[in-house]
């Protein structure tokens, strides 16, 4: 235990590797940003679904574009991702050279693009896969496919195999971190190894070079029209990335507060403080578009315009449809066909009449 503690807290003399705490902390920084931003978007969408609904539907794609811009800016300027630079770390290529390149020198093109793809694309694909698994589980629960269909057998096999694949993935990261703690590996994450880089701390020379580069960028002058246009585009992109990074840096503690506030341990307190009477069902519809969908007879489905079969209500709006009609609509559009409120398959509520 004493040897393990020494590996955790006291790196050897001349060792420029960050501690496992620094490495894991910078990983968790970006992992905390996305859920917080997603919650803010959810609040906006619930306040005005018509105006901000696209933010919720395309949140993953919008976030990955902003993340791509942010990480590209920091990799080019500091040879590090946003979170790595926040903890005063940089990336250097794996090699035998003794002298480290300055952070302002940037990474070689191969390591740069591999780092960018692994920083942005892998989390995006992993999130999409988790959403796919979640939707397949919901579809398996509410499915209208015949039990013996080949599609249902396929995704049931996929759902059965996914936990083992995910366990292998997480175990890979855990083993890599243990090897890093014991000094048997240069990387705490397999992603760094795949990118062909390793993390080291910024030196005093790196700090001075970064300050000089920032000062030089503000005083540099260009002459030709082509270079002026290129410089203006670079400055615009750098300004957007700088605004994003500054906002993230300032709000990191606020995001941690949000994470605590919405934690499961704090939910009882939140409910007691924010408990309000149940609001009436949403009936503020436009006479032109929304009310045209509502049939005069209450027993008619607003979608197929026929007598309802297997009446099913949406808990988000209270309107009643045929089960098959509303299931297919919600699965495709993720919203109520009458009010436009964001809706998922779990919001379908089967109604049973006294006669049945």
N, C-alpha and C positions, 0 to 999 in steps of 0.2 A: 504493500500500500504506500509506503514511503517513497518507493521508486516511482510509482505512478503519479503521486502528488508532485514529485520533482519535475516529471515530464510536463505536467499540466501548468505549473506556475513559474518555473525557472529555466528558461532556455539557456543553452550553453553559451559561453563567451564567443562573440563573433557571429552567433547564429542570427540571421536576419529574418527568420521565419516568424510570422505572427503566431500568437498562442491560439490554442483551440477555441478559447472564449472569443477572441477577436474574429476568428474565421467564421464561427457559427453565428455570432452577432450580426455580421454583415450579411449573412445569408437570410437571417430572419427579418432584416429591415425591409427588404423589398416584398417579402412574403406578407408583411403586415400592411403594406400600402394598398394593395389591390382590394382586399375585403373592405377596408375603410372607404375607398373611393366608390366601391360598388354599393355600399350602404347609402352614401350621399346621393348617388344616381337614383337609387330606389326611392328615396324621399322625394326627389324632384319628379319622378314618374308618377308617384301616387298623388302628388299635388296637381299635376296637369298631364294626364296620360296622352292626350292628343298632341301636345307640343313636344314633350320629352320622351315619348314612348320609344322612339328610334334609338335613344341612348341606351335603353335597357336591352333592346333586341340586338344591338350591335356593340354591346359593351366590350366584349372580348376583343373584337377587331380594332375598335378605337383605342383600347388600352395597349394592345400590342404595337400599334403604330407609334403611339407616344413613347412607349418603352424603347422601341427601336431607335427613335430619334434621340432619346436621352442617353442610351448606352453608346450609340455611335459617337455622340459628342464627347463623352468622357473617355472612351477608348482612344479617340484621336488626340484629345488634349492632354490626358493624364495617364494613358496606358493602364486604365483601370475602369471597372464598372462604377456606376454611381455610388452604390453601397460600399464598395471597396475604397473608393476615394474618400468617402465620408469617414471611414476608420483609418485614414492615412496609410493605405496599402496601394501597391501597384503590381502589375503583372510583368513578368520577364520570361523570355523564351527558355525552355529547358535546353541546357547546353553545358559545355565544359569551360566556357570562358570565365575568367576570374572576375573581370570588372563588369559591373552591371551597367546597362545603358540607362541614361536619364529618363525620367518619366515623360519628359516632353519629346523624346525621340520617337515615341510611338512603337507599336509592335510591328514585326514583319507582316506583310500582307496576308500570308497564309494563317498565321496565328490570330491576326486581327479579325478576319472574316469568320474563322472557326469560333472564336470567342463570342462574336456578335450573334451568330446563329444559335449557339448553345445557351447564351444568356436570354435570348428572346424567344426563339422558336420552340425549344424543348418545354419550358413552362406552359406555353400556349397550347401545344399539342397534348400535354398531360392534362391540362384543365379541360380541354375538349373531350378527351377520352373519359374523364370522370363524369362529365355531364352526359355523355352517351350512355355510360353504364347506369347512371341514375334514371335516365329516361326509359331505358330498356326495362329496368326493374318496375317502374310505374306502368309501363305498357304491358308487362307480364301480369301485373296485378289486375289491370282494367281491360285487358285485351279482349277483342271480339273475334280473334282468329280461332279456327277450330283447334282443339288440343293436339291433334296429330299432324298439323301442318309442318312442313319442312323448315319454314322460317322460324317458327316457334322453337323447334328442337335446336336449331342453330344458335339462336341467341340465348337459350337456356344453357347450352354448353359454354358459350362465351362468358355468361355471368358466373358460371361455376368455376371457370379457369381464371377469371380476372383477379380474385383475391390472392391466388398463389403468385401470379405475375407481379402484382403490386408488392407483395411481401418480398419477392426476390429483388425488386428494384430498391426498396427501402433498406433491405439487408446489405445490398452492395454499398450504399452510402454509409451505413453504420460501420461495416468492416473497414472501409477506407478511413473513416474518422478514428477508429481505434488504432489502426496502423500509424496514422499521423501523430496521435498522442504518444505512442511508444517510440517514435522516431524511425519507424520502418518505411515511411513513405514521405514524399515531398509535397503531396497534395492532400487536403482534407476532403476533397470532393472529386468524384470520378470525372465530372465535367471539365475540371481544370486539366486533368490528364489527357482527356480527349482533345482539348484545345491546344495541347503542347506548351502549356505555360505553368508557372507556379507563382504564388503570392509571396511578396516580401514587403517589409516596411519601407516607407518613404524616408530618404536620408535628407540631411540638411541641404546638400547640393540639389536634390530634387525640388525641395521647397523654393530655393532661390531661382531655379530654372523656370518653375511654374509662374512665379511672380514676374520674372522678366518677360516671359512669353505673353502674359496678360497685359503688361504695360506696353510691350511692343505692338500688340494687336490694336491698341487704342490710338497709337501715334503713327502707324504705318500709312503711307500714301501710295495710291496707285495712279497710273497715268492713262493707259489705253482704255478704250470703252469696254473691250472684252474683259479685261482684268477688273474693271470697276463693277461690271455686272456680276462676275463671279464672286467678287469680294462682298457685294451687297447681298447676294444669295446666301453666302456663308455666314455673314453677320446676322441675317434674319434667322437662319436655322440655329445659329449659336445663341441668339437672343432668346428664341423659344425654348431651347434646351436649358439655357441658364435660368429662365423664369421657372421652368418646371423643377429644376434641381433646387433652386432657392426655396420655392414653395414647399417641396418635400422636406428639405432640411429644417425649415422653420416649423412645419406641422408634424414632425415625427413624434414629438412628445404628446401633441394633441391626439394623434392617431393611437398612441399607446393608451391614452385616457379613454378613447372610444372603445378600444378593445376590452378594457377593464369594465367599462360601463355596461356593455352588452354581453358580458360573460354570463355563463349559466349560474354562477354563484350569486350574481347581483340581480337576477331577474325578478325575484320576489320583491326586492326594494323598489325596482322600477315600476312594477305593476301597482304597488300600493301608492306610488307618487303620481302615476300617470293614468290611473283608472278613470275612465269616462263612461257615460251612458252609451248604450248601443245606438248608433245613428240609424235613421230610417233608410230603407233601400234607395239606391240612386235612381231618381226619376227625372232628372234634369236633362231631357233629351231635346234635340232640335226637331222642330215639327217637319222639316224638310226630309232629313235623312233617317234619323233614328226611329221616329214614330211610324214611318212608312213600313218598317219591318214588323211592326206589331199587328197581328191579325185582330179582327173584331171579336171573334169567338175565342174564349179563354182556353178551349180544349184543342186549339189548332197550334201546331208547331210553327214558330216564326221562320224557320229555315226551309222546311219542305212544303209548308202551307197545306199540310194534311193533318188528320186527327192524330194526336200524339200516340206513339207506341213506346212503352217502357219510359214513362215520364221521368225526366232527370232535370234537376235544378242546378244552377251555378251558385255556389255559396258567395261568390264575389259580387253578384248583382241581384240574385233572387229570381231571375227569369227561368222559365221551364221550357224544355225542348224534348224531342225524341232523343233517346240515348245515342243511337248510331249517328244522328245528325250532329249533335253537339260534341260527341267524341271526336269525330273526324275534323270538325271545325277548329276545336281547341288544340288538337294535336298539330294542325297546320299553322294556325295563326297566333296561338298563345294569348288570346284575348276573348272577351265576351262579344258575341256578334251584335248585341244591342247597344251596350254602353261603351265598348272599347276598353274596359278595364282589363289589366293584365291578369291572365287566368292560366292555371295549369290543370293537368288531368286529375290531380287529387282534390280539386275543387268541385268535381262532379258529385252530386248527391242524388241517389236513386230515391224516387218517391213511390210509396205504396198506398193505394186507395183502400178504403175500408172493405170494398167488395172483394179485393184480391187477398 
